[in-house]
Amino acid sequence: MERKMISTGFVEEALDVVRRHGLATEPLLASAGLPPVVTDAVSAERYGALWIAIANALEDEFLGLGRRPLRPGGFTLLCHCVLHATTLEQALRRALRFLSVTLEEPRGLLERVDGMAEIRLMEDGPAHPAFTYRTYWIILHGLACWLVGRRIPVQRIDFRCTAPDREADYRLFFGAPVHFAQPVSRLTFDAAYLTLPLLRTEPMLKRFLRAAPANILVRYRYDHGLTSKVREHLRRTPPAHWPDLAEMARRLRMPAAALRRRLQEETQSFRGIKDEIRRALALDWLMNSGRTVGEISADLGFAEPSAFHRAFRKWTDQSPGAFRVHAAPAPNGETKDRNLDGA
């Protein structure tokens, strides 16, 4: 499983749910192998264990965030409900119906809009806290990625609520432009992914459920096929010296047209793979290195800093400088999330 760290902010939001129900947090933290006061980011496995402990205490796998509870075993039933769908679109529509029936609200609807797939959350009353929407997206998106055996890149996420105090944590976690105070909460991705076939079986589901929910926090990397080989070659080379499509095809001993076609069959493109790796490196270097923005731009292979600025705004909806400020350690010494879907 890919190593992923979850911010202390998200841990605290989960514990706030426990406190609102009048329960003690220390026993739940202990059962997840966490100290009484969490001061550092925790692994996805630890956070998943805490999620299970809270779900058992509340008898609600949606952590008390819906209009009605998702009773223990609900996530397992959801998985069985979608397992034998033929395409991701069919699976998502089944999942959304299941969650609408069990939770009642929020209610998710899937629509195609200008080549994009939009999952909108419909609500009758005031906006829920950001943590509610985040939990919904984790369940739905994480399950979808597992069903097709690859990461489904998110293009944009809108939150109906106002920005939480830990806004930077949300931007880092999703790795996509995040907007708050929007008319409707929605998650958007390329509609081409809706046609992907499901790759899972009953025995695979049993193994998946044994590792849940930690594995849906991780979501999935491109762990098979030609995409994985391309990523491996690019990782071994500094971005400033990356090959073009023709050279990559020669390294893989195939015609360039065949490389392009096979990547398209995996719903990928050579440029998209390079952009994803560049984005992850940019996030890492901005947060964890002393390099200037200009140095990072050059090391990532951009011809000029302005091109890096344009690309980074497309990836995160922020400038590199603004991102570095928001991701910096807080004045009280706490460290913000270092969650990278890193290459």
Number of C-alpha atoms within 10 A of each C-alpha: 12 13 12 22 22 25 26 22 23 20 20 14 16 20 20 14 18 20 12 9 11 9 16 11 17 14 14 23 23 13 15 19 14 17 13 12 11 14 15 16 22 19 18 22 23 20 26 21 22 24 24 23 20 26 20 15 15 20 17 20 23 23 23 20 21 22 11 16 19 23 17 16 11 17 20 14 12 18 20 15 14 22 21 16 17 14 19 22 22 16 23 22 17 18 23 20 17 20 21 19 13 18 19 17 19 25 20 25 16 17 15 14 11 9 10 16 22 23 23 19 22 16 16 8 8 8 19 18 16 20 17 18 23 16 16 18 17 17 17 17 22 22 27 26 21 22 25 19 20 16 17 21 17 16 20 19 26 20 23 21 20 15 16 13 8 17 17 19 21 24 22 23 20 21 22 20 19 21 20 17 13 13 11 15 25 23 20 21 19 18 17 13 20 20 13 18 17 22 15 15 12 12 8 10 16 12 10 19 15 10 14 19 24 24 21 22 24 23 23 23 20 17 13 11 11 17 21 14 14 19 18 12 14 19 14 9 11 11 18 13 11 17 15 11 17 15 13 19 18 13 12 15 10 12 15 17 12 11 23 16 14 16 18 13 12 16 16 18 18 17 10 11 17 16 16 18 18 23 23 16 20 21 24 17 17 20 20 13 10 10 13 13 18 15 12 20 23 16 18 21 16 18 12 11 16 12 11 23 19 14 19 21 15 15 19 21 18 18 16 22 13 10 20 17 13 17 22 18 14 11 7 6 9 14 17 22 26 20 22 19 24 17 15
